[in-house]
Amino acid sequence: MIFKYTILYVDNVTDSMDFFVRAFGFEQRFIHEAGDYGELSTGNTTLAFSSTELMRQLNKNPRAPSPNNPTFEIAFESDHVAADLARAIDAGATLVQQARNEPWGQTTAYVSDPNGYLIEICSPVQLPAPS
């Protein structure tokens, strides 16, 4: 088994995908002709978007995300956290936490997207060498 998709429920799929293309440099992979579902190429895992309206039609009841009270976050690994943070903010992200060096050797920063999803921009974790 592999982890294939993360699907964010959003009011406007096209606008959300456009933001992630501008903010993080991902490429659009697919968007359904009805505009209710789309995918971005992000590496091994696909970042997908489904409209809240479509989810309601499928008898799901999505809630709006809250960056101040998140139930999860998505994280994008970067070798240039500060520059990528600035790019995300320029594209319309809201700053949650400036880039900072963590005690475990990683640099982290946080933004929220225009829908309110919490996004971490982080350097690779420095794993300890095997003993």
Secondary structure by P-SEA (a helix, b strand, c coil): ccccbbbbbcccaaaaaaaaaaacccccccccccccccccccccccbbbbbaaaaaaacbbbbbbbcccccbbbbbbcccaaaaaaaaaaaccccccccccccccbbbbbbbcccbbbbbbcccccccccc
